[in-house]
Each structure stands twice: as C-alpha cells, then as structure tokens.
Amino acid sequence: MTEVLLLLVAILLSLACGAFVAAEFSLTTVERGELERAVERGERGAAGALKAVRNLTFQLSGAQLGITVTNLVVGMLSEPSIAALISGPLESLGVSASMSSSLALVIGTALSTVFLMVFGELVPKNWAISSPLAVAKRVATPQRLFSAAFRPFITHLNNTANRMVRLFGIEPAEELASARGPQELAALARHSAKEGALEPDTAELFVRTLNLADLTAENVMTPRVQVVALDAQATCEDVANATRATGLSRFPVYRGNLDSVVGVAHIKDCLTVPAERRPRVRVSELMREPLLVPESLTVDRLLDRLSGKRTMAVVIDEYGGTAGVATLEDIVEEVVGEVRDEHDPHETSDLDPAGVDDEGRTLYSADGAARTDQLARVGLRIPEGPYETLAGLVATELGRIPQAGDTVEVADWRLDVVDASGRRAARVLLHAPRASEETRETDMSKADKGKADKADKEGEAK
C-alpha cells in the first residue's frame, strides 16, 4: 500500500514537472505584443504572464529549479516503488530473488523515465510551443508563486550564473530581445507567405520596403545619361516644350554643363507666367533651390530629405560631378514596381516577362539600366564586378562597346543585345536557364499574367 501511495505522489510530481516545462517554453515563445494586447483586452492570466515575461531570467531560473527538484524526487520515489510492486510477480514466474530485485529495478527505472519524459517533458513542451499565449496565461501565476516562495535561493543561483557569464565577456539580459533585424523580418514575412498567413504580394511589398535600408541614392537615381536638364538661359516656353516631349514636370537647371546644377525648374511655376511672357522669362528667375545629396546617402535618409516641397534631389558623385537625379517616384517604384500614369511617355520598363524561346527557356526583356539587384529578383545573380547595371555587365563581358546582336553567357543565362544605341546595351533579351516542366509552366503563367496586367493598365490609362 505504501508503494502505491509513493507512486501516486511520483505521478503528481511528474505532472508538476510538466507545468514547469510548459512555463519555461511558453514564456520564451509567446509574442510580447500579443501578450500586451491580451492584457488590454482584460484576459484572465495575461497580466501575470506579462509580469513573468518582464522578469524572464528569474522566472526561467525558478522553472529550472522546479524541473530539477521534481525530476530528482520522482526518480527517488517511482523507481523503488515500481520495483517493489513487480518483484513479487517476477519471483512467482520462477525468477530468483536476487535476479528479480535487479530486474525489477531496471524495469522500474525504464517505466518511470518514459512516463516522466512523455508527460513531464514532451507533452507540455509541444503544447506550450503550439499555443504559447494560452499556456502562458494558465501557468504564469503558479510559476510566479513558486519563484516568489524560493526567491532567496533562486536569486543566489541566478547571481552566481550571471557572474560566470560575465567571465566570458557576456552581459546577462533580463528579457529576450523583442527587436528584430531587417533580415529576420524579411525571413519571417517570406515564411508567413509560404504558410499562407500572409498574401505573397503583401509579403513581397514588405520585404522590398525593408530592403530600402540597403539601397543608396546611386541605386535608385536616374543616371546622368538619362537626365533631361535645362540651361539656365532656357525660358518658360522651353520648360513647357520639355514637359510635352517627356511627360516630366521637374528639370535640373545648370550653368555651363550638368556638373554645375544651380536649381530645379517646375512646370507649375512656369504656368503661372502669362503665355505671352513665357518666351522671354528665363527659368533662372523662377527656379527653386536644388537639393544636393551624395550618391552614398541611404534611401531611408534620402526619403527624409525628400519631404515638403522638395521631391527631386540631384545626386553628386565623389568627384563633385552630377551622377543623376532621384525623385520620390524612384523610391516608390523600388517598393511597388513601375509607376506610370497617362502623362508618362509610353516606354518599356526595366524588366518585363517576354514569354519563352524555342528551347523552352523563360525570356525577360531588360533595359540596360536595370540594376544587379533587380536582375536578382528573376534569378540572374551575376558575379561581383566593376558595374552596377546590366549594360555595364555586358560591356565588361564583351570587353568592348556592345553592338546589336552580341551575346554573352553569365551564370547559365544567355544575354542577347537587342538594341545598342547610345554606346551601350540599351535593351537586352535574357534567356533563363532551362528549367523543369513544372517550373517552366509557372514562369509562362507569370509572364502571361504580367502581360495581361500591363494591358489592363494601358487600357485604363486610355
């Protein structure tokens, strides 16, 4: 009878061990923000769980103390109790007394270990990981009461452990870091999209927004060779003509050459001038002060500068010359893709799906100004080199000025120069590596969808 009572006590202690394990895992995996919202909603047990999370190191030490003590006591009670209960039946089966005693102890140890592992460790651990908030609300209060009861002992153990940690040059933390870096957040967004918890388009938008911190003004600017600028002697009539020709509303104003930008002309300012005076009023009389930024300025800081009335920045290279211009639209396009309206000139974007070739390879039509990070989005990961754009890559591979019809091979991709105007590869047809049939069908469907979306947008614009 005594053995049965001791065994019941061991079972209860195993369940108590499970409560400590559940507290340990739930408090370390529960989302801090979710727990705070539960407190605001007045959910029972949430406030106690939040207090435990804010004092996490101490509570985990208490949980570890509870787990260790219950494990030791369970072993002390269950193994001899089980051995005493089964030694008699073993002897009745003809096993000698000495052998039955040893065999009963082995069986008792095995049974108690399995029970403790399953019900005292694995089940509560899996439960806590699956439902951390629900478990934390249930076990946090008992856990805090236990830790409070043994506070002096736990504090002594904690301080001893902290001193040992500091010997290795590590400063102990009382709470888990709730902040996440950009790479962790991007990985979390992609995983959420993969699991269906987040729309793929939303996840991609979020990841692109995070990537802004890794880009500089040089990455997003319109390069110098594509900048439409006006001389300081130009008139308001010239601004209106330039707007009609390009669809642009703002133009850098220079004196002598583009390396000496002195202002920015806006079509709105010119339209305030009476029509009969526009051929005589010079842009130098109406131009606004230019915003000059280094090409190394990060995009997030550039976004701060492009506020209020300033929506265009002139990007200056390390030698003091004009490298290009960057606008709010350039930054927005890094996040949402190409942005066009009915006033934009009808031109192709930097990178468009173009179906498949005769060999079944996915095609992309790319502008020579497409950046290396844009190419990486479709799978073309090019080696490091003295270039920033697709045109620079082609010229480097050829070792000369590209011509229409030139072909280069890069990372199993074939790059065909379609247009080589302006002494560079202006348009390039990209042939992706051969893919499996399933991947090929997916690429084709994406290309078709891209064409359909583009057609719809053009139809709406018309």
C-alpha positions in Angstrom: 0.0 0.0 0.0 2.9 2.4 0.8 4.4 1.7 -2.6 1.1 2.7 -4.3 0.9 6.0 -2.4 4.5 6.8 -3.2 3.8 6.0 -6.9 0.8 8.4 -6.9 3.0 11.1 -5.4 5.6 10.5 -8.1 2.9 10.8 -10.8 1.7 14.1 -9.3 5.3 15.4 -9.2 5.7 14.3 -12.9 2.7 16.5 -13.8 4.2 19.3 -11.7 7.4 19.0 -13.7 5.2 19.3 -16.9 3.8 22.6 -15.5 7.4 23.9 -15.0 8.3 22.8 -18.6 5.2 24.4 -20.0 6.0 27.7 -18.2 9.6 27.7 -19.5 8.7 27.2 -23.1 5.5 29.3 -23.2 7.3 32.3 -21.6 10.1 32.2 -24.1 8.0 31.7 -27.2 5.0 33.9 -26.5 4.9 37.1 -28.6 5.3 40.1 -26.3 3.0 42.3 -28.4 0.3 39.6 -28.5 0.6 39.3 -24.7 0.2 43.1 -24.2 -2.9 43.1 -26.4 -4.3 40.3 -24.3 -3.7 42.5 -21.2 -5.5 45.4 -22.8 -8.5 43.1 -23.5 -8.5 42.1 -19.9 -8.0 38.4 -20.5 -7.5 36.3 -17.3 -4.0 35.4 -16.5 -2.5 37.7 -19.2 -1.3 40.4 -16.7 0.6 37.7 -14.6 2.1 36.3 -17.8 3.3 39.7 -18.9 4.9 40.3 -15.5 6.7 36.9 -15.8 8.0 37.8 -19.3 9.3 41.1 -18.0 11.3 39.2 -15.3 12.1 36.3 -17.6 15.6 35.3 -16.3 14.4 35.0 -12.7 11.2 33.0 -13.8 13.2 30.7 -16.0 15.6 30.0 -13.1 12.6 29.2 -11.0 11.3 26.8 -13.6 14.6 25.1 -13.9 14.7 24.7 -10.1 11.3 23.2 -10.2 12.2 20.8 -13.0 15.4 19.7 -11.4 13.8 19.0 -7.9 10.7 17.2 -9.3 12.9 15.0 -11.5 15.1 14.0 -8.6 12.2 13.3 -6.3 10.3 11.4 -9.0 13.3 9.2 -9.5 13.7 8.6 -5.8 10.0 7.6 -5.3 9.0 5.9 -8.5 11.9 3.5 -9.2 11.9 1.7 -5.8 8.1 1.7 -5.7 7.7 0.1 -9.1 10.5 -2.3 -8.3 8.7 -3.4 -5.1 5.4 -3.8 -6.9 6.8 -6.0 -9.7 9.5 -8.0 -7.8 6.8 -10.3 -6.3 5.2 -11.2 -9.7 8.7 -11.8 -11.1 9.5 -14.3 -8.3 6.2 -16.1 -8.9 7.3 -16.6 -12.5 10.3 -18.5 -11.3 12.9 -15.7 -11.3 15.3 -15.9 -8.4 15.1 -13.4 -5.6 18.4 -11.7 -6.4 17.6 -11.6 -10.1 14.1 -10.4 -9.7 15.3 -7.5 -7.5 17.8 -6.3 -10.1 15.4 -6.8 -13.0 12.6 -5.0 -11.1 14.8 -2.0 -10.5 15.8 -1.8 -14.2 12.1 -2.1 -15.3 11.1 0.5 -12.7 13.7 2.9 -13.9 12.7 2.5 -17.5 9.0 2.9 -16.8 9.4 6.0 -14.6 11.8 7.6 -17.2 9.4 7.0 -20.1 6.4 8.4 -18.1 8.4 11.4 -17.0 9.8 12.1 -20.5 6.3 11.9 -22.1 4.0 13.5 -19.6 6.6 15.7 -17.7 8.6 16.9 -20.7 7.5 16.3 -24.3 3.7 16.8 -24.0 3.9 20.1 -22.1 6.7 21.3 -24.3 4.8 20.7 -27.5 1.6 22.2 -26.0 3.5 25.3 -25.0 5.1 25.8 -28.4 1.8 25.2 -30.2 -0.2 27.6 -28.0 2.2 29.8 -26.1 -0.3 32.6 -25.2 -2.9 30.2 -23.9 -0.4 28.2 -21.9 1.4 31.2 -20.5 -1.9 32.6 -19.2 -2.5 29.3 -17.4 0.9 28.6 -15.9 2.4 32.0 -15.3 0.7 32.7 -11.9 1.6 29.3 -10.3 5.1 29.7 -11.7 5.4 33.2 -10.2 4.2 32.0 -6.8 6.7 29.2 -6.8 9.6 31.5 -7.8 8.5 34.0 -5.1 8.5 31.3 -2.4 12.1 30.3 -3.3 13.3 33.8 -4.2 16.4 33.9 -2.0 17.7 30.6 -3.3 16.8 31.4 -6.9 18.4 34.8 -6.7 21.6 33.4 -5.3 21.8 30.8 -8.1 21.0 33.5 -10.7 23.7 35.8 -9.4 26.2 33.0 -9.4 25.3 32.1 -13.0 25.5 35.8 -14.1 29.0 36.2 -12.6 30.1 33.1 -14.6 28.6 34.5 -17.8 30.4 37.8 -17.3 33.7 36.0 -17.1 33.2 35.2 -20.8 32.5 38.8 -21.6 28.8 38.5 -22.0 26.3 40.8 -20.2 23.3 38.9 -19.0 19.8 40.1 -20.1 16.7 40.0 -18.0 14.4 39.8 -21.1 14.5 38.3 -24.5 15.2 40.8 -27.2 11.9 41.7 -28.8 13.5 43.7 -31.6 14.2 42.0 -34.9 16.6 43.0 -37.6 15.7 43.5 -41.3 16.9 40.1 -42.4 14.9 38.4 -39.6 11.8 40.3 -40.5 12.2 39.6 -44.2 12.6 35.9 -43.5 9.5 36.0 -41.2 7.5 37.6 -44.0 8.5 35.1 -46.6 7.8 32.2 -44.2 4.4 33.7 -43.4 3.6 33.9 -47.1 4.7 30.3 -47.6 2.5 29.1 -44.8 -0.5 31.1 -46.1 -0.7 33.5 -43.2 0.3 36.5 -45.4 -0.6 37.2 -49.0 2.5 36.7 -51.2 2.1 40.2 -52.8 1.9 41.8 -49.3 5.0 39.9 -48.1 6.9 41.0 -51.2 5.9 44.6 -50.6 7.1 44.3 -47.0 10.4 42.8 -48.0 11.1 45.4 -50.6 10.3 48.1 -48.0 12.9 46.6 -45.7 15.4 46.4 -48.5 15.3 50.2 -48.8 17.8 50.4 -46.0 20.4 48.6 -48.1 20.0 50.9 -51.1 21.7 54.2 -51.7 20.8 57.2 -53.8 23.1 55.8 -56.5 21.0 52.7 -56.7 17.6 54.4 -57.3 18.6 57.5 -59.2 18.0 58.2 -62.9 21.6 58.1 -64.3 23.2 61.2 -65.7 22.9 60.0 -69.3 19.1 59.8 -69.0 18.6 63.1 -67.2 16.7 65.7 -69.0 18.1 69.1 -67.9 17.8 72.7 -69.0 20.3 75.5 -69.3 19.9 78.5 -67.0 19.3 80.6 -70.1 16.3 78.5 -71.1 12.8 80.1 -71.0 9.5 79.1 -69.5 8.5 78.2 -73.1 11.4 75.7 -73.2 10.1 74.1 -69.9 6.6 73.7 -71.4 8.1 72.1 -74.5 10.3 69.8 -72.5 7.2 68.7 -70.4 5.2 68.0 -73.6 8.1 65.9 -75.0 9.0 63.9 -71.9 6.0 64.0 -69.6 8.2 65.2 -66.8 7.3 68.2 -64.6 10.7 69.0 -63.0 14.0 69.6 -64.6 17.5 70.3 -63.2 18.8 73.7 -64.3 22.6 74.1 -64.9 25.1 76.7 -65.9 27.7 75.7 -68.4 27.3 71.9 -68.0 25.4 69.4 -66.0 28.1 69.2 -63.3 27.0 72.7 -62.2 23.4 72.4 -61.3 22.1 75.7 -59.8 18.4 75.0 -59.4 15.3 73.0 -60.3 12.6 74.2 -62.7 9.0 73.2 -62.2 6.3 73.4 -64.8 3.8 74.7 -62.3 6.0 77.8 -61.7 6.2 78.4 -65.4 2.4 78.1 -65.9 1.9 81.0 -63.5 3.6 83.2 -66.1 1.2 84.7 -68.7 1.5 82.9 -72.0 2.7 86.0 -73.9 5.7 86.4 -71.5 6.8 82.8 -71.3 9.2 83.1 -74.3 11.0 85.9 -72.5 11.1 84.8 -68.9 14.1 82.7 -68.1 14.0 79.7 -65.8 16.8 81.2 -63.7 14.2 83.7 -62.4 11.7 81.0 -61.3 13.9 78.0 -60.4 13.9 76.6 -56.9 17.0 75.8 -54.8 18.3 72.3 -55.6 18.6 69.6 -53.1 22.1 68.1 -53.5 22.9 64.7 -51.9 25.9 62.4 -52.1 25.4 59.1 -54.1 26.3 57.2 -50.9 23.2 58.5 -49.0 21.0 55.7 -47.9 17.4 55.6 -49.4 15.7 55.8 -46.0 17.7 59.1 -45.2 17.0 60.3 -48.8 13.3 59.8 -48.2 13.6 62.0 -45.1 15.2 64.7 -47.3 12.5 64.5 -50.0 9.8 66.0 -47.9 7.6 69.0 -48.2 8.1 70.9 -51.5 11.3 69.1 -52.4 10.6 66.0 -54.4 13.7 65.9 -56.5 17.3 65.5 -55.4 20.5 66.0 -57.5 22.9 63.1 -56.8 26.5 64.2 -56.6 29.4 61.7 -57.1 32.6 61.5 -55.1 34.3 63.9 -57.6 31.7 66.6 -57.2 30.1 66.0 -60.5 26.4 65.2 -61.2 25.7 61.5 -61.1 22.0 61.7 -61.7 18.7 62.7 -60.1 16.5 60.9 -57.6 12.8 61.6 -57.0 10.1 60.3 -54.7 8.7 58.3 -57.6 12.0 56.5 -57.9 11.8 55.4 -54.3 8.2 54.3 -54.5 9.0 52.2 -57.6 11.6 50.3 -55.5 8.7 49.2 -53.3 5.7 48.8 -55.6 7.3 48.4 -59.0 6.9 50.6 -62.1 4.6 53.5 -61.5 3.1 55.1 -64.6 0.1 57.4 -65.4 -1.5 58.8 -68.5 1.1 61.6 -68.7 4.2 59.3 -68.7 5.8 58.5 -72.1 4.9 55.0 -73.4 8.1 53.2 -72.9 9.1 49.7 -71.6 10.0 49.1 -68.0 13.4 48.0 -66.7 12.4 44.3 -66.6 9.5 42.6 -68.3 8.5 38.9 -68.8 8.7 38.1 -72.6 7.4 34.5 -72.8 9.6 31.6 -73.7 12.0 30.9 -76.5 12.1 27.9 -78.9 14.1 25.9 -76.4 11.5 26.4 -73.7 13.7 28.9 -71.7 11.9 31.7 -69.9 12.6 35.1 -71.5 12.8 38.6 -70.0 13.2 41.9 -71.8 15.5 44.1 -69.8 16.6 47.7 -70.1 20.4 48.2 -70.0 19.9 50.4 -66.9 18.4 47.5 -64.9 20.4 47.2 -61.7 22.0 44.0 -60.4 19.6 43.7 -57.5 16.6 44.0 -59.9 18.1 41.1 -62.0 18.5 39.0 -58.9 14.7 39.1 -58.4 14.2 37.0 -61.6 17.1 34.6 -60.6 20.0 36.2 -62.5 22.7 36.5 -59.8 25.7 38.0 -61.5 29.2 38.0 -60.1 30.8 41.0 -58.4 32.4 43.3 -60.8 33.1 47.0 -61.8 29.5 47.6 -62.9 26.1 48.5 -61.4 23.8 47.8 -64.3 23.1 45.2 -66.9 24.7 47.4 -69.6 27.9 47.5 -67.5 27.9 43.7 -67.2 27.5 43.2 -70.9 30.3 45.7 -71.7 32.6 44.0 -69.2 31.9 40.5 -70.5 32.5 41.7 -74.1 35.5 43.9 -73.4 34.2 46.5 -75.9 31.3 48.7 -76.7 28.3 46.4 -77.3 26.6 46.1 -80.6 23.1 44.8 -81.5 23.3 41.0 -82.0 26.1 40.5 -79.4 25.6 37.5 -77.0 27.2 36.7 -73.6 26.7 33.8 -71.2 26.5 34.6 -67.5 25.6 32.0 -64.8 23.9 29.7 -67.3 21.9 32.7 -68.6 22.2 33.9 -72.2 22.1 37.6 -72.8 21.3 38.9 -76.3 21.8 42.6 -77.1 18.7 43.7 -78.9 19.4 47.5 -79.0 22.9 49.1 -78.6 22.0 52.8 -79.0 24.0 55.4 -77.1 27.2 53.3 -77.0 25.7 50.9 -74.5 23.4 47.8 -74.4 20.1 49.7 -74.3 17.9 46.6 -74.4 18.8 43.0 -73.7 16.8 39.8 -74.0 17.5 37.5 -71.1 17.2 33.7 -71.6 16.8 31.9 -68.3 18.5 28.5 -67.7 16.5 25.5 -68.8 14.0 24.6 -66.0 11.8 21.6 -65.2 8.5 21.4 -67.0 6.6 22.4 -63.8 8.8 25.5 -63.3 8.6 26.3 -67.0 4.8 26.3 -66.8 4.9 28.5 -63.7 7.2 31.0 -65.5 4.9 31.1 -68.5 1.8 31.7 -66.4 3.7 34.6 -64.6 4.7 36.1 -68.0 1.2 35.8 -69.3 -0.2 37.4 -66.1 2.3 40.2 -66.4 1.3 40.9 -70.0 -2.4 40.8 -69.1 -1.8 43.2 -66.1 0.1 45.6 -68.3 -2.6 45.5 -71.0 -5.2 46.2 -68.4 -3.3 49.2 -67.0 -2.8 50.6 -70.5 -6.5 50.2 -71.2 -7.4 52.0 -68.1 -5.0 54.8 -68.9 -6.6 55.2 -72.3 
